[in-house]
Amino acid sequence: MQPLRVGLCGLGTVAQGVLEVLSRNAGVIARRAGRPIVVTRVASRRLRPEVDLHGAEFSTDVVGLAGHADVDVVVELIGGADVAVDLLRTALEAGKPVVTANKAAVARHGDGLLRIARAQGVPLLFEAAVAGGIPIIGSLTRGLAANEVEWLAGIINGTSNFILTAMSDRGEDFGTALAEAQRLGYAEADPTFDVEGIDAAHKLAILAALAFETGFRFDAVYTEGISRITPEDIEYARRLGYRIKHLGLARRTPAGLEVRVHPTLVPDTHLLANVNGVMNAVLVHGNAAGDVLYYGAGAGSLPTASAVVADLVEVARWSACRNPAEGADIGDASASAPPAAPELPVVAIDGCTSGYYLRIPSLDRPGVFARVATLLSEREISIESALQRAQAIHAETRDAWVPIVIVTQPVPERVMNDALAAVQALPEVVGEVVRIRVEDFGNA
């Protein structure tokens, strides 16, 4: 049987992992794919002589990779949303299947790319674009296909999770934990993409599109990072029975679809609260399956390569279905996303509902807590739990002050915004009120 011939674009760590996995596991991959899978051509901006290409031809013509007759499927691993998108479009328009790990390209251009793929009748597969080696894309489109997904929540950026874990376990501040992540290679020299939530927002846009059969709407994802989280807030959250995690959340509501990425207090007994270090996890709630948790390595050369090669196996099976003479009787492997259902409106952040953690720096005077509680009560905001910590001295006024720490019951964000404006205006409040959202996932 003729091998599936792969054109591999990129020679970074994931591309090197793909070459390694295809070589190391060649026998089992061929058996499961129904045919061998071999890389015939590699294109990259520059050659890396230290990388074994296993006999593949090398070129610096990235976009031209798709035009070669000895390339049956294009694997795009260069990243970004410029040259990579040109390559993806060129390959699909040429009628060639595409496998990509490019979350930015799919989150920002997924609708257009899928239109081309469907028009040409070829797969566009992107399992590796979200959560590395965790098979969450296939699970949403196939394993949970009988369910209407009600909500999903995930720790989908390993850098942020590593930093928050270090802050929690060792009491480090954000800067110290970030420096450690950079030293270990978990964070880039410019960590903005990870710590400010952009990477997670790309991934959430993809998960939401698949789970709720809607468009890829990265621009609609509300995004907050973790750079303002302090060791004090982590400790107060712990005392109240929570861990702070950087979550991507998507939820279907009567008003539409919530899609948001932000720091979140999660009950310390919950599964997601105990996902630590660089690990990823996605929790999906379906109306038939209930809660289903997917956990594993969210990045790295071999875990991500595992997902890329799994998509190549799907392409091999798909090609066998299109060519029965090649001798396989295997179900169709279609594009990762089903045809979109009618668009769900996206709920603006001020219309989203959650509980809230509030840290209010106030002068240590009688009646302050009562005044805060009254302002919340007037807006029908119930207090679930509270702490009033030890006295300190304000650096500028030298007045005694204390942090009042409150966790509220869920309310719409616009209601909390109004309450916070009133609390911030109290003369006894001597600094900015800190707000972090709280999720209990229906007390799951």
C-alpha positions as CSV (number, residue, x, y, z in Angstrom):
1,M,0.0,0.0,0.0
2,Q,1.3,3.4,-0.9
3,P,2.4,5.6,2.0
4,L,0.7,8.8,3.0
5,R,3.2,11.5,1.9
6,V,3.5,14.4,4.3
7,G,4.8,17.9,3.6
8,L,5.9,19.3,7.0
9,C,6.1,23.1,7.4
10,G,8.3,24.2,10.3
11,L,11.3,22.8,12.1
12,G,10.6,24.0,15.7
13,T,10.2,21.8,18.7
14,V,6.8,20.4,17.7
15,A,7.9,19.6,14.1
16,Q,11.0,17.8,15.5
17,G,8.7,15.9,17.8
18,V,6.5,14.9,14.8
19,L,9.6,13.6,13.0
20,E,10.6,11.6,16.1
21,V,7.2,10.1,16.7
22,L,6.8,9.1,13.1
23,S,10.2,7.4,13.2
24,R,9.9,5.8,16.7
25,N,6.4,4.5,16.3
26,A,6.4,3.9,12.5
27,G,5.0,0.3,12.8
28,V,2.1,1.0,15.1
29,I,1.2,4.1,13.2
30,A,1.2,2.3,9.9
31,R,-1.0,-0.5,11.4
32,R,-3.5,2.0,12.8
33,A,-3.5,4.2,9.7
34,G,-3.8,1.3,7.3
35,R,-0.7,2.6,5.5
36,P,2.8,4.0,6.3
37,I,3.1,7.7,7.0
38,V,6.3,9.3,5.8
39,V,7.6,12.9,5.5
40,T,8.7,13.6,2.0
41,R,9.3,17.3,2.1
42,V,10.1,19.9,4.9
43,A,9.9,23.6,4.5
44,S,11.1,26.2,7.0
45,R,12.5,29.7,7.1
46,R,15.9,28.2,7.8
47,L,17.6,24.8,7.8
48,R,18.6,23.2,11.0
49,P,21.5,20.9,10.2
50,E,21.3,19.2,13.5
51,V,17.7,17.9,12.8
52,D,17.5,14.5,11.1
53,L,14.9,14.9,8.3
54,H,14.8,11.1,7.6
55,G,15.5,11.6,3.9
56,A,12.9,14.4,3.3
57,E,13.7,17.1,0.8
58,F,14.2,20.6,2.4
59,S,13.2,24.0,1.1
60,T,12.7,27.5,2.4
61,D,9.7,28.0,0.2
62,V,7.0,27.6,2.9
63,V,3.9,28.5,0.9
64,G,5.1,26.5,-2.1
65,L,5.2,23.3,-0.1
66,A,1.5,22.5,-1.0
67,G,2.2,22.5,-4.7
68,H,4.5,19.4,-4.8
69,A,3.1,16.3,-6.4
70,D,4.8,14.1,-3.7
71,V,2.8,15.8,-0.9
72,D,-0.5,14.3,-0.1
73,V,-1.2,16.2,3.2
74,V,0.3,19.5,4.5
75,V,1.2,19.8,8.2
76,E,1.6,23.5,9.3
77,L,3.7,24.0,12.4
78,I,5.2,27.5,11.9
79,G,2.5,29.3,14.0
80,G,1.3,32.9,13.7
81,A,-1.5,34.3,11.5
82,D,0.3,35.6,8.4
83,V,2.5,33.3,6.3
84,A,0.9,30.3,8.1
85,V,-2.6,31.3,7.0
86,D,-1.4,31.8,3.4
87,L,-0.1,28.3,3.5
88,L,-3.3,26.9,5.0
89,R,-5.4,28.5,2.3
90,T,-3.1,27.5,-0.5
91,A,-3.1,23.9,0.6
92,L,-6.8,23.7,1.0
93,E,-7.5,25.4,-2.3
94,A,-5.2,22.9,-3.9
95,G,-7.5,20.2,-2.5
96,K,-5.0,18.8,0.0
97,P,-5.8,17.9,3.5
98,V,-4.3,20.0,6.2
99,V,-3.2,19.3,9.8
100,T,-2.2,22.3,12.0
101,A,-1.3,23.1,15.6
102,N,-1.9,26.8,14.9
103,K,-4.4,28.0,17.5
104,A,-4.1,31.7,16.4
105,A,-4.9,30.8,12.8
106,V,-7.9,28.6,13.7
107,A,-9.3,31.0,16.4
108,R,-9.0,34.0,14.1
109,H,-9.6,32.5,10.6
110,G,-11.3,29.2,11.3
111,D,-14.6,30.0,9.7
112,G,-13.0,31.0,6.4
113,L,-10.6,28.0,6.4
114,L,-13.3,25.5,7.1
115,R,-15.4,27.0,4.2
116,I,-12.5,26.3,1.8
117,A,-12.0,22.8,3.3
118,R,-15.7,21.9,2.8
119,A,-15.8,23.4,-0.7
120,Q,-12.8,21.2,-1.6
121,G,-14.1,18.2,0.3
122,V,-10.9,17.8,2.3
123,P,-10.2,17.6,6.1
124,L,-8.8,20.5,8.1
125,L,-7.7,18.9,11.4
126,F,-6.4,20.8,14.4
127,E,-6.3,18.5,17.5
128,A,-2.9,19.9,18.5
129,A,-4.1,23.5,18.6
130,V,-5.6,23.1,22.0
131,A,-4.2,21.4,25.1
132,G,-1.2,19.6,23.5
133,G,-1.6,15.9,23.9
134,I,-5.1,16.0,25.4
135,P,-7.6,14.7,22.7
136,I,-10.2,17.4,23.5
137,I,-11.0,18.3,19.9
138,G,-11.9,14.8,19.0
139,S,-13.8,14.3,22.2
140,L,-16.0,17.4,21.5
141,T,-16.7,16.5,17.9
142,R,-17.0,12.7,18.2
143,G,-16.9,11.3,21.8
144,L,-19.5,13.8,23.1
145,A,-21.4,14.1,19.8
146,A,-24.6,12.8,21.5
147,N,-24.6,15.6,24.1
148,E,-25.7,19.2,24.1
149,V,-22.8,20.8,25.9
150,E,-24.0,23.1,28.7
151,W,-20.6,24.5,29.8
152,L,-16.9,23.8,29.7
153,A,-14.1,25.2,31.8
154,G,-10.4,24.6,31.3
155,I,-6.9,25.3,32.5
156,I,-5.5,25.7,29.0
157,N,-2.2,27.6,29.5
158,G,0.6,25.8,31.3
159,T,2.7,28.9,31.8
160,S,0.0,30.7,33.8
161,N,-0.8,27.5,35.7
162,F,2.8,27.0,36.6
163,I,3.1,30.5,37.9
164,L,0.0,30.3,40.1
165,T,1.1,27.0,41.4
166,A,4.5,28.4,42.4
167,M,2.8,31.4,44.1
168,S,0.4,29.1,46.0
169,D,2.9,26.4,47.0
170,R,5.9,28.6,47.9
171,G,4.3,32.0,48.6
172,E,6.3,33.6,45.8
173,D,5.1,36.9,44.2
174,F,4.2,37.0,40.5
175,G,7.6,38.4,39.4
176,T,9.6,35.7,41.2
177,A,7.4,32.9,39.9
178,L,7.5,34.3,36.4
179,A,11.3,34.4,36.5
180,E,11.4,30.8,37.5
181,A,9.1,29.8,34.7
182,Q,11.4,31.6,32.3
183,R,14.5,29.9,33.7
184,L,12.9,26.5,33.2
185,G,11.7,27.3,29.7
186,Y,8.0,27.4,30.5
187,A,7.7,31.1,29.8
188,E,9.0,33.2,26.9
189,A,11.3,36.2,27.3
190,D,8.2,38.2,26.5
191,P,5.5,36.3,28.4
192,T,2.6,38.6,27.6
193,F,0.9,36.1,25.2
194,D,0.6,33.6,28.1
195,V,0.3,35.6,31.3
196,E,-2.2,38.1,29.9
197,G,-4.5,35.4,28.6
198,I,-4.2,35.8,24.9
199,D,-3.0,32.2,24.3
200,A,-5.9,30.8,26.5
201,A,-8.4,33.1,24.6
202,H,-7.3,31.6,21.3
203,K,-7.9,28.1,22.6
204,L,-11.2,28.9,24.3
205,A,-12.5,30.4,21.0
206,I,-11.8,27.1,19.3
207,L,-13.4,25.0,22.1
208,A,-16.5,27.2,22.2
209,A,-16.9,27.0,18.5
210,L,-16.8,23.2,18.5
211,A,-18.8,22.7,21.8
212,F,-21.6,25.1,20.8
213,E,-21.5,24.7,17.0
214,T,-21.0,28.4,16.4
215,G,-18.4,30.5,14.7
216,F,-14.7,31.1,15.8
217,R,-15.0,34.4,17.6
218,F,-11.7,35.2,19.3
219,D,-12.4,38.9,19.3
220,A,-15.5,38.2,21.5
221,V,-13.6,36.4,24.3
222,Y,-13.4,38.5,27.4
223,T,-9.7,38.2,28.5
224,E,-7.9,39.0,31.8
225,G,-4.4,37.8,32.8
226,I,-2.8,36.9,36.1
227,S,-0.2,39.6,36.5
228,R,-2.1,41.4,39.2
229,I,-2.6,38.3,41.4
230,T,-0.8,38.7,44.7
231,P,0.4,36.1,47.3
232,E,-2.1,37.8,49.8
233,D,-5.0,37.0,47.6
234,I,-3.9,33.4,47.1
235,E,-3.6,33.0,50.9
236,Y,-6.9,34.6,51.6
237,A,-8.6,32.4,49.0
238,R,-7.0,29.4,50.7
239,R,-8.4,30.4,54.1
240,L,-11.8,30.6,52.5
241,G,-11.5,27.2,50.9
242,Y,-10.5,28.1,47.4
243,R,-7.6,28.0,44.9
244,I,-7.0,30.7,42.3
245,K,-6.7,29.3,38.8
246,H,-6.6,30.9,35.4
247,L,-9.6,29.5,33.6
248,G,-11.2,29.6,30.2
249,L,-15.0,29.3,30.6
250,A,-17.7,29.0,28.0
251,R,-21.3,28.6,29.0
252,R,-24.7,28.5,27.2
253,T,-27.2,30.7,28.9
254,P,-30.7,32.0,28.0
255,A,-29.1,35.3,26.9
256,G,-26.5,33.6,24.7
257,L,-22.9,32.4,25.0
258,E,-20.5,33.4,27.7
259,V,-16.8,33.1,26.6
260,R,-14.3,34.5,29.1
261,V,-10.7,33.9,30.3
262,H,-9.7,35.3,33.8
263,P,-8.4,34.4,37.2
264,T,-11.0,32.4,39.1
265,L,-11.5,31.1,42.6
266,V,-12.3,27.4,42.4
267,P,-13.3,25.4,45.5
268,D,-10.3,23.6,46.8
269,T,-12.1,20.2,46.6
270,H,-12.9,20.6,42.9
271,L,-11.0,18.6,40.3
272,L,-9.7,21.7,38.5
273,A,-8.4,23.2,41.7
274,N,-5.9,20.3,41.9
275,V,-4.4,20.6,38.4
276,N,-1.0,22.0,39.1
277,G,2.3,23.0,37.4
278,V,2.3,23.0,33.7
279,M,-0.5,20.5,33.3
280,N,-3.7,21.3,31.5
281,A,-7.3,20.1,32.1
282,V,-10.6,20.7,30.4
283,L,-13.9,19.9,32.2
284,V,-17.0,19.5,29.9
285,H,-20.5,19.2,31.1
286,G,-22.9,17.5,28.7
287,N,-26.6,17.0,29.2
288,A,-26.2,13.2,28.8
289,A,-22.6,12.4,29.9
290,G,-22.5,14.9,32.9
291,D,-19.1,16.1,33.9
292,V,-16.2,14.7,31.9
293,L,-12.6,15.7,32.7
294,Y,-9.7,15.6,30.2
295,Y,-6.2,16.0,31.8
296,G,-2.7,15.8,30.6
297,A,0.3,17.6,29.2
298,G,-0.8,20.8,27.5
299,A,2.3,21.6,25.6
300,G,5.8,20.2,24.8
301,S,7.4,18.6,21.8
302,L,6.2,15.0,22.0
303,P,2.7,15.5,23.6
304,T,1.8,18.1,20.9
305,A,3.4,15.9,18.2
306,S,1.2,13.0,19.4
307,A,-1.9,15.1,18.6
308,V,-0.5,16.1,15.2
309,V,0.3,12.4,14.2
310,A,-3.1,11.3,15.4
311,D,-4.6,13.7,12.9
312,L,-2.4,12.3,10.2
313,V,-3.7,8.8,11.0
314,E,-7.2,10.3,10.5
315,V,-6.2,11.7,7.2
316,A,-4.8,8.3,6.1
317,R,-8.1,6.6,7.0
318,W,-10.0,9.3,5.2
319,S,-7.9,8.9,2.1
320,A,-8.5,5.2,2.2
321,C,-12.3,5.8,2.2
322,R,-12.0,8.0,-0.8
323,N,-9.9,5.4,-2.6
324,P,-11.5,2.0,-1.9
325,A,-9.0,0.3,-4.1
326,E,-6.4,1.0,-1.5
327,G,-8.2,-1.6,0.6
328,A,-9.6,0.0,3.8
329,D,-13.1,0.0,5.2
330,I,-12.8,2.8,7.7
331,G,-15.3,5.5,8.6
332,D,-14.9,9.0,7.2
333,A,-12.6,11.4,9.0
334,S,-14.2,14.8,8.3
335,A,-13.0,18.3,9.2
336,S,-12.8,18.9,12.9
337,A,-15.7,21.3,13.1
338,P,-19.2,20.3,12.1
339,P,-21.2,22.7,10.0
340,A,-22.1,25.7,12.2
341,A,-25.5,26.0,13.8
342,P,-27.3,29.4,14.0
343,E,-25.0,31.9,15.6
344,L,-25.4,32.3,19.4
345,P,-25.1,35.9,20.6
346,V,-22.1,36.4,22.8
347,V,-22.9,37.8,26.3
348,A,-20.9,40.9,27.2
349,I,-18.9,40.5,30.4
350,D,-21.2,42.8,32.3
351,G,-24.1,40.4,31.6
352,C,-22.2,37.4,32.9
353,T,-23.1,36.0,36.3
354,S,-20.6,34.7,38.9
355,G,-19.7,34.9,42.5
356,Y,-17.0,37.4,43.6
357,Y,-14.0,37.6,45.9
358,L,-13.5,41.1,47.1
359,R,-10.5,42.4,49.0
360,I,-11.3,45.9,50.4
361,P,-8.4,47.9,52.0
362,S,-10.2,50.0,54.7
363,L,-9.3,52.1,57.7
364,D,-9.7,50.2,61.0
365,R,-12.7,52.0,62.3
366,P,-16.0,50.8,63.8
367,G,-18.8,50.2,61.4
368,V,-16.9,49.9,58.1
369,F,-17.7,46.3,57.5
370,A,-21.4,47.1,58.3
371,R,-21.4,49.9,55.7
372,V,-19.9,47.6,53.1
373,A,-22.4,44.9,53.8
374,T,-25.3,47.5,53.6
375,L,-24.1,48.7,50.2
376,L,-24.0,45.1,48.9
377,S,-27.4,44.2,50.5
378,E,-29.1,47.3,48.9
379,R,-28.2,45.7,45.5
380,E,-29.3,42.2,46.6
381,I,-25.8,40.9,46.8
382,S,-25.5,38.2,49.5
383,I,-22.3,37.6,51.4
384,E,-21.3,33.9,51.5
385,S,-18.2,34.2,53.7
386,A,-15.9,36.9,55.0
387,L,-12.5,37.5,56.7
388,Q,-11.2,40.6,58.4
389,R,-7.4,40.3,58.7
390,A,-4.8,41.7,61.1
391,Q,-4.3,45.4,61.4
392,A,-1.5,47.2,59.4
393,I,-0.3,50.8,59.0
394,H,-1.1,52.7,55.8
395,A,2.2,53.7,54.2
396,E,1.2,57.3,53.4
397,T,-1.4,58.4,56.0
398,R,0.1,56.2,58.8
399,D,-3.5,55.3,59.7
400,A,-4.4,51.8,60.9
401,W,-6.1,49.8,58.2
402,V,-7.3,46.2,57.6
403,P,-8.2,44.2,54.5
404,I,-11.9,43.2,54.5
405,V,-12.2,40.0,52.4
406,I,-15.6,38.9,51.2
407,V,-16.9,36.1,48.9
408,T,-20.4,36.8,47.5
409,Q,-23.1,34.7,46.0
410,P,-23.4,34.8,42.2
411,V,-24.8,38.1,40.7
412,P,-24.6,39.7,37.3
413,E,-21.4,41.6,36.8
414,R,-23.2,44.9,36.1
415,V,-24.7,44.7,39.5
416,M,-21.3,44.0,41.1
417,N,-19.8,46.9,39.1
418,D,-22.4,49.3,40.6
419,A,-21.7,48.0,44.1
420,L,-18.0,48.2,43.7
421,A,-18.2,51.9,42.6
422,A,-20.2,52.6,45.8
423,V,-17.8,50.7,48.0
424,Q,-14.7,52.3,46.4
425,A,-16.2,55.8,47.2
426,L,-16.4,55.1,50.9
427,P,-14.0,57.5,52.7
428,E,-12.7,54.6,54.8
429,V,-11.5,52.7,51.7
430,V,-7.8,53.5,51.3
431,G,-6.9,51.6,48.2
432,E,-8.2,49.9,45.1
433,V,-10.7,47.1,45.7
434,V,-9.5,43.8,44.3
435,R,-12.2,41.7,42.5
436,I,-11.7,38.1,41.4
437,R,-14.6,36.0,40.0
438,V,-15.7,32.8,41.8
439,E,-17.0,29.6,40.1
440,D,-18.4,26.5,41.9
441,F,-19.7,24.7,38.8
442,G,-23.1,24.0,40.4
443,N,-21.3,22.8,43.5
444,A,-19.8,19.9,41.5
